[in-house]
Amino acid sequence: MRIAIIGTGYVGLVSGVCLSDFGHEVVCIDKAAEKIAQLNRGEVPIFEPGLDDLIHKNVAAGRLRFTTDVVEPVASADVVFLAVGTPSRKSDGHADLTYVFAAAREVAAAVSGFTVIVTKSTVPVGTGDQLERIIREANPDADVAVVSNPEFLREGAAIDDFMAPDRVVVGMNDDRARSIMAEVYAALDPVRHPVIFTSRRTAELTKYAANAFLALKLAYINEIADLCEQVGANVQDVSRGMGLDSRIGLKFLNAGPGYGGSCFPKDTLALVKTAQDHNSPIRLIETIVGINETRKRAMARKVERALGGELRGKTIGILGLTFKPDTDDIRESPALAIVQALLDKGATLKAHDPEGMPAARHVMPELSYHDDVDAVADGADALVIITEWKQFRSLDLPRLKGMMKQPVLVDLRNIYTPSEARKHGFVYESVGRAE
């Protein structure tokens, strides 16, 4: 099957590469000429484990190529995926569909014969209806079916998520698209990785509902963590006691500094706005959006307490800047708010992240960046673990203590146990675990 992917951001690139590995002929298209040139040189613009090998494999097999040209790949495609960004609109928090609509107009002008146009971008309910209208206006003769096929990829595990998904959701109002979309995902075992066909609006809402529910679990366990600290309980044990209940599950019950990334913050906000516009407000999600924003800066107060209530003039080492490990994505990372709060309190900051420093330098120029943990610890009054990279799980605590000005460790991911840290002479602060 011939497939065109519009957009080589995180979702578009991973989707295109994986679809080519399914055996389809895939062309990934992007307006950014330098990004396309980079990909054609065999260089991958994002960090995602295993992605570079998969790109090289499928380019060599002739199933995958990259271009800035829209017309030829779209004209010959059976399926066109729209995988462009939908950031939060600064004016009101709604999803900004500017790029989606622009891509739809370009595709409409280039399609030839019956073509399935698939929205892979996360878009509000009813966007498919708008796309149909835009395509009809741009090209009244276009013969297309507009489909919603939301992505459920976790950064750092995106290839596994695409190749072995819990489910694939396909929403459509044109039955002609069903057999084509079934062929797109024919490589999947239908028993272990079912393809669920729904109406288009149902599929659009499913993505937001799923992400908001996961964000709710995170916000909930963070609130429980705060209570644990007050009543003398251990949130990790509470999480396990809850999560082993099959109705609840263990995932997304790890207390921490709040959720971030490219999906949860914008998707929860977009769902709130959509629900308000339809006079059906979702109060739970409205609340967790506020809880999450407040929590990030509250973590700076935890650092302040660990250092005796005064940060001015103190040097703090930051370990981890990305919103999660195994990605270079710092979008809406809790680190951004925590760092700003620490700077506001007068601290000097040194930082290390295995993959996130190039992006962080552009948005957090006030920090000094270092290539290893030792350089961050040297002369620091405290170390703060914000992202749970595996490199930070096996720190040589005795050696780091000897390098630091004060042996203070603030572990916002509960990587270490209080007894382990204190055994090595650290003042230790974590999340949801009482002294």
ZAMARGU-4260 file (C-alpha; in steps of 0.2 Angstrom, whole numbers, plus 5000, padded with zeros to 4 digits):
<rodrens>
0) 5000/5000/5000 | 5006/5018/4996 | 5006/5029/5011 | 5010/5048/5012 | 5014/5055/5030
5) 5012/5074/5031 | 5024/5080/5045 | 5040/5072/5052 | 5038/5077/5070 | 5037/5064/5084
10) 5021/5056/5078 | 5023/5057/5060 | 5041/5051/5059 | 5038/5036/5071 | 5021/5032/5062
15) 5029/5033/5045 | 5044/5022/5049 | 5034/5009/5058 | 5021/5008/5043 | 5036/5006/5031
20) 5042/4991/5042 | 5024/4984/5040 | 5029/4982/5022 | 5020/4998/5015 | 5028/5010/5003
25) 5029/5026/5014 | 5034/5044/5010 | 5037/5056/5024 | 5034/5074/5019 | 5039/5090/5028
30) 5041/5109/5024 | 5057/5110/5034 | 5070/5107/5021 | 5084/5105/5033 | 5075/5092/5043
35) 5072/5082/5027 | 5090/5084/5022 | 5095/5078/5039 | 5084/5062/5037 | 5091/5059/5020
40) 5108/5060/5027 | 5103/5046/5039 | 5102/5058/5054 | 5087/5057/5066 | 5081/5074/5072
45) 5073/5066/5088 | 5079/5054/5101 | 5069/5038/5102 | 5077/5022/5106 | 5078/5010/5090
50) 5071/5023/5078 | 5088/5026/5069 | 5090/5008/5065 | 5073/5006/5059 | 5075/5021/5047
55) 5091/5014/5040 | 5083/4997/5038 | 5068/5003/5028 | 5077/5016/5018 | 5089/5003/5012
60) 5074/4991/5008 | 5067/5005/4997 | 5051/5006/5007 | 5054/5023/5015 | 5059/5040/5009
65) 5059/5058/5014 | 5054/5074/5004 | 5048/5092/5004 | 5037/5089/4989 | 5018/5086/4993
70) 5011/5084/4976 | 5019/5068/4969 | 5018/5057/4985 | 5000/5062/4989 | 4994/5060/4971
75) 5000/5042/4971 | 4995/5038/4989 | 4981/5026/4994 | 4981/5034/5011 | 4988/5051/5017
80) 4991/5053/5036 | 4990/5071/5043 | 5003/5071/5058 | 5006/5089/5061 | 5006/5099/5077
85) 4991/5104/5087 | 4998/5115/5101 | 4987/5124/5114 | 4981/5141/5107 | 4989/5154/5118
90) 4973/5165/5118 | 4961/5152/5125 | 4969/5135/5127 | 4960/5127/5113 | 4969/5115/5101
95) 4977/5126/5087 | 4972/5118/5071 | 4980/5130/5059 | 4993/5117/5054 | 4980/5103/5051
100) 4969/5114/5041 | 4984/5120/5030 | 4989/5102/5027 | 4972/5097/5022 | 4971/5111/5009
105) 4988/5106/5002 | 4982/5087/5001 | 4965/5092/4993 | 4974/5100/4979 | 4985/5085/4976
110) 4974/5070/4978 | 4971/5059/4963 | 4957/5045/4963 | 4949/5039/4979 | 4960/5043/4994
115) 4958/5040/5013 | 4964/5055/5023 | 4968/5050/5040 | 4970/5062/5055 | 4984/5056/5066
120) 4986/5072/5075 | 4977/5074/5091 | 4962/5085/5087 | 4945/5090/5096 | 4929/5082/5092
125) 4921/5087/5076 | 4938/5091/5067 | 4935/5078/5054 | 4919/5087/5049 | 4928/5103/5047
130) 4942/5094/5037 | 4928/5087/5025 | 4922/5105/5022 | 4939/5112/5019 | 4943/5098/5007
135) 4927/5101/4997 | 4930/5119/4996 | 4948/5117/4991 | 4944/5104/4978 | 4926/5100/4974
140) 4931/5085/4963 | 4941/5077/4977 | 4935/5059/4981 | 4941/5056/4999 | 4936/5048/5015
145) 4941/5057/5031 | 4946/5046/5045 | 4952/5048/5063 | 4966/5037/5069 | 4973/5044/5085
150) 4990/5039/5091 | 4993/5032/5108 | 5012/5033/5108 | 5023/5034/5124 | 5039/5044/5121
155) 5053/5032/5124 | 5043/5017/5120 | 5035/5023/5104 | 5041/5009/5092 | 5034/4995/5103
160) 5018/5005/5106 | 5016/5006/5087 | 5021/4988/5083 | 5012/4980/5097 | 4998/4992/5102
165) 4985/4989/5116 | 4973/4994/5102 | 4971/5004/5086 | 4956/5015/5085 | 4949/5020/5068
170) 4934/5032/5067 | 4925/5035/5050 | 4909/5040/5042 | 4913/5032/5025 | 4912/5013/5024
175) 4924/5013/5009 | 4938/5017/5021 | 4936/5002/5032 | 4944/4989/5021 | 4959/5001/5017
180) 4962/5005/5035 | 4961/4986/5039 | 4975/4983/5026 | 4985/4997/5033 | 4986/4988/5050
185) 4985/4970/5043 | 5002/4966/5050 | 4995/4967/5067 | 4989/4951/5076 | 4970/4955/5078
190) 4968/4945/5094 | 4983/4953/5103 | 4982/4970/5095 | 4964/4973/5090 | 4958/4987/5077
195) 4942/4995/5084 | 4931/5003/5071 | 4920/5017/5077 | 4912/5033/5071 | 4924/5047/5068
200) 4919/5058/5083 | 4920/5043/5094 | 4938/5041/5089 | 4942/5059/5091 | 4935/5059/5109
205) 4943/5043/5114 | 4961/5050/5112 | 4957/5065/5124 | 4947/5054/5136 | 4961/5041/5138
210) 4975/5054/5140 | 4964/5064/5153 | 4961/5048/5163 | 4979/5044/5164 | 4983/5062/5169
215) 4969/5060/5182 | 4978/5045/5190 | 4994/5054/5191 | 4986/5070/5199 | 4977/5058/5211
220) 4992/5049/5217 | 5002/5065/5219 | 4988/5072/5230 | 4989/5055/5240 | 5007/5057/5241
225) 5005/5074/5250 | 4993/5066/5262 | 5006/5052/5265 | 5019/5065/5271 | 5007/5072/5283
230) 5000/5056/5291 | 5016/5046/5291 | 5012/5034/5277 | 5022/5028/5262 | 5015/5032/5245
235) 5024/5019/5236 | 5016/5005/5247 | 4999/5014/5245 | 5002/5014/5226 | 5006/4995/5226
240) 4991/4991/5237 | 4980/5000/5225 | 4987/4995/5209 | 4987/4976/5212 | 4968/4978/5211
245) 4965/4973/5193 | 4951/4986/5192 | 4964/5000/5195 | 4981/4994/5189 | 4999/4999/5193
250) 5003/5010/5179 | 5002/5029/5181 | 5002/5028/5200 | 5020/5034/5203 | 5020/5050/5213
255) 5032/5064/5207 | 5033/5082/5202 | 5018/5082/5191 | 5015/5077/5173 | 5022/5085/5157
260) 5027/5082/5139 | 5019/5086/5123 | 5002/5077/5126 | 4994/5077/5144 | 4995/5096/5147
265) 4988/5101/5130 | 4976/5087/5129 | 4968/5089/5146 | 4966/5108/5142 | 4959/5105/5125
270) 4946/5093/5133 | 4941/5105/5146 | 4938/5119/5133 | 4929/5107/5122 | 4918/5101/5136
275) 4914/5119/5141 | 4910/5124/5123 | 4897/5110/5123 | 4890/5115/5140 | 4895/5099/5147
280) 4910/5104/5159 | 4921/5090/5166 | 4925/5097/5183 | 4937/5083/5187 | 4949/5087/5173
285) 4947/5106/5176 | 4953/5102/5194 | 4968/5092/5189 | 4974/5104/5177 | 4976/5117/5191
290) 4983/5104/5203 | 4997/5099/5191 | 5002/5117/5188 | 5003/5121/5206 | 5012/5105/5210
295) 5027/5109/5199 | 5032/5125/5208 | 5028/5117/5225 | 5043/5105/5222 | 5054/5120/5223
300) 5048/5122/5241 | 5053/5105/5245 | 5071/5109/5240 | 5070/5125/5250 | 5065/5115/5266
305) 5079/5102/5263 | 5091/5117/5263 | 5084/5125/5279 | 5073/5137/5271 | 5085/5148/5261
310) 5090/5146/5243 | 5098/5163/5240 | 5117/5160/5236 | 5115/5141/5236 | 5121/5131/5221
315) 5109/5117/5216 | 5113/5103/5204 | 5098/5097/5193 | 5098/5079/5187 | 5086/5078/5173
320) 5077/5091/5162 | 5066/5080/5150 | 5048/5076/5155 | 5052/5058/5156 | 5067/5047/5152
325) 5072/5040/5135 | 5067/5055/5126 | 5075/5072/5122 | 5058/5081/5124 | 5057/5095/5137
330) 5040/5102/5132 | 5030/5106/5148 | 5043/5096/5158 | 5041/5099/5177 | 5059/5104/5176
335) 5055/5120/5168 | 5043/5126/5182 | 5055/5119/5195 | 5070/5127/5188 | 5061/5144/5186
340) 5055/5143/5204 | 5072/5139/5211 | 5080/5154/5201 | 5066/5165/5207 | 5072/5161/5225
345) 5090/5166/5221 | 5098/5149/5218 | 5112/5146/5206 | 5109/5130/5195 | 5120/5117/5187
350) 5112/5104/5176 | 5114/5087/5167 | 5103/5077/5156 | 5108/5063/5145 | 5098/5069/5130
355) 5088/5085/5134 | 5102/5098/5136 | 5102/5104/5118 | 5084/5109/5119 | 5085/5115/5137
360) 5099/5128/5132 | 5087/5137/5121 | 5073/5139/5135 | 5084/5139/5151 | 5099/5149/5147
365) 5102/5154/5165 | 5108/5136/5169 | 5126/5130/5167 | 5126/5114/5158 | 5138/5099/5161
370) 5142/5083/5153 | 5142/5072/5168 | 5134/5071/5186 | 5151/5073/5194 | 5153/5091/5187
375) 5135/5095/5193 | 5138/5089/5210 | 5155/5097/5212 | 5153/5111/5225 | 5134/5110/5225
380) 5123/5113/5241 | 5110/5100/5235 | 5106/5088/5221 | 5089/5087/5214 | 5083/5072/5204
385) 5069/5077/5192 | 5069/5064/5178 | 5072/5046/5182 | 5085/5042/5169 | 5093/5025/5172
390) 5110/5033/5174 | 5103/5042/5190 | 5097/5025/5198 | 5115/5020/5202 | 5124/5036/5208
395) 5140/5033/5218 | 5132/5042/5233 | 5148/5041/5244 | 5159/5049/5231 | 5146/5062/5227
400) 5145/5067/5245 | 5163/5070/5245 | 5162/5082/5231 | 5147/5092/5237 | 5147/5107/5248
405) 5132/5100/5258 | 5126/5082/5256 | 5108/5086/5252 | 5098/5075/5240 | 5080/5079/5234
410) 5073/5064/5225 | 5057/5069/5216 | 5056/5052/5208 | 5058/5041/5224 | 5073/5032/5215
415) 5082/5029/5232 | 5076/5023/5249 | 5077/5035/5263 | 5088/5023/5273 | 5100/5020/5258
420) 5103/5039/5256 | 5105/5043/5275 | 5117/5028/5277 | 5129/5038/5266 | 5126/5053/5276
425) 5114/5063/5265 | 5100/5074/5271 | 5086/5066/5260 | 5069/5072/5254 | 5058/5062/5243
430) 5039/5062/5238 | 5025/5055/5248 | 5036/5046/5261 | 5036/5052/5279 | 5051/5054/5289
</rodrens>
